[in-house]
Structures are given as C-alpha cells and as structure tokens.
Amino acid sequence: MVLRSLPLALILALTACPAPRPPPVKPLPPSGGDGKITWAHASTAAEVPSTPPTPGTFRVHLIDVGTGLAVLIQGADFAMLYDAGTNDKDERPSRVTAYLAAALGPSGDELCGEAAPGTRRTIENVVLSHPHFDHASALDLVLHCYEVHQFWDSGRVNETVFYRELLAAIGKATQLTYHTAVDVPASHEVAVKGMTIHIPVWETFHEGDEVQLGEGAKFTILHAEGKPLKDPNQNSVVLAVQLGTTRMLLVGDAESGERRDPSYGVGDVEEFLIDHHKQDIRADILQVGHHGSKTSSRRDFLAAVHAQLALVSSGPKRYGKTTLPDHEVLEELAAQGATILRTDEHDGACPTTGRIGGDDGPGGCDSWVITIRP
Ligand SMILES: [Zn+2]
C-alpha cells in the first residue's frame, strides 16, 4: 500500500536494488615495499625473475593458480614449494609448471611447459598442507617435471583419485623421502581408492621439527596433527619460515571453526597456534588461511601474527555457496594495517596472450613476486 504512493522509478529502485557491494578495501598496489620487503605484480612469464636471488636475498612467489594455492620460496641455493593446486573447471596443473619453468628454468619434457630434454631441475622441499584438490592437483605433474628430495604431507588420507595418483607418483620418485605427521606403517604401504601404494623411504615428522632450507633459511613445523581428523583442513601443516631476519607464516587452510566475523573468538587450529606458539606465529608475511574465508583469520589470531604483508590466493570457483575471500577478512586485515596481495583481482579479465600457462581458464595474470633483502 505504501509502495503505490511512490513514483514508479523509486519503486523499481527499492524492489530491484542489488545487495550493496562491500567498499573496496584498498587499491591493489602494483609494486611497493619498505626496501627490505618489496613486491611486484607478475602477469606474464617475462615479469618473473629468471635468475636465482643473490646470496642473502630471498624470493616468495604467490602463483596465481585460479581457485587454489601455490607458494614458491627461493633462495640462492634452494627452492621450496608449499602446495600447488586449483579447483577450477578444466583445472590446469600446467600453469604451475609453466610458472616454475619461468622462475627456476625449464625442466623435464613437453608436459612441463617449456621442454628441456635431459634436464631435471631440483625443488628440494615440497610441502602439501592438506590433501584437498585445490592444494594438490598440480603436484603429481611437479613430481614428473622436477627432482624433489623431501616431500612433506600431513598423512591424512583422502579417499580420492587425485590423492591416490599423487601418492603413486611419490612412491615411484627416486631420491625422495616422504614425511608424514602420522606414524609410518610397518609395511610402508597405504591403501587409497582401491590401490595399495608402497612408499620405500618414509619418515614421521613432529611439531617443533626444524628443517634447513639453505643458507640463512629454515622452516619450523608449528602444527602437525598425528591422527586423521574429519575435515582435512584441520590437518593443515603450518610452517614458520625464516628467510634471513624475515619471518613468514604458511597456514594452508587452517581454521578457527564455523564461518564467523573475525571479532569472534579463536578456535580449532588458530587457537592451538596462539596457545602453543604465540611467539613463533609472529610474522612479517602471512599466507592468509583458507583463501581468506571467515572460517579463519579471527581478529586475535591476526593480531598475534601482526603481518605487514598478507597473501590471499583465491579464484572464482565457489567453496560451498561462497566465493572467497570474504570481505570481512579483507577489512580486518586492512584495519590491522596489512598490505593485501590478492591473486583474484583480474579473474575473468586476464589477457589470453602472454598469460602464464597459456590457457584461458580463470586467473593466471595476478601472481606476485616478493623480494626479501638482508
Ligand atoms: Zn583450499
């Protein structure tokens, strides 16, 4: 009755009004930093530095895989990969190997991007935070293209074909030690999706273990769940990475619990980390948990980490009903003073020519190269 007395244009505006979009948090900085930690946007392979960093300098690459996560860490004498996967339809693991070829140099055969017959380069350490497709789908191709010496996995079995194929590739890789947070079975065998896989060299790791990466670089394991939990996210392997005097926290999809505003209290893995490693989680750079979802990044957790640089990897594929990141998490990060680097800014609008990986799927042109100087 009230509507009838209003002009038609106003009625239409009232009834058809879309949900208000959240305000932009901060314009995306194409490059910046304070001299010690600097960052630059990379949309093509030519924008990815192709020589190793000089001794004492380190590089962190947030690779735009679309809806997933892949972080490459590089020193003068090592390379390390934390996750490599994407959830996008017709997912393109070759985008990861194309990026690795740009950063580390071509390696392996024609499946590996730029073919380098007879050349197999080394990535000493590969870590899978937890066995979900958006973190793991490219890793069997990485194992095909690169020599991997140490593979770190929660050990939480996911009854899926992709996880079976990954473990099969691990079992076949020569010179590889497989590390899990769960105990090693006496048989060295694991059954996944109708196949039994034998992994010859298999060791257990524990919370608190330190792993030297190279000169002036190491990681410490802050969360290593020794038993399989219902949601693989809860098994996320959390690492504090030391790169010279700079600290980085890698949390995978570690959570606080249900989707809540960041002002809610911490729970689950974030609560564990505050309770057991309050000093160790303090970091200059944070890989924001679970693609910026409200399941993670509670205010108290972000305050304890107190990062100046927040890395958010996400894409257009929905998680349940939600496209990540959640704006509440971005706003909380900004309110706490962090600069946010995102991989989803140009999803659906990346130029197809020159895009890393050469495909036309979502993402692919919002990678970030972070340089850490002494
Ligand atoms: Zn994920």
Boltz pocket constraint, residues with backbone or C-beta under 6 A from the ligand:
constraints:
  - pocket:
      binder: B
      contacts: [[A, 68], [A, 132], [A, 134], [A, 135], [A, 253], [A, 290], [A, 291]]
      max_distance: 6.0
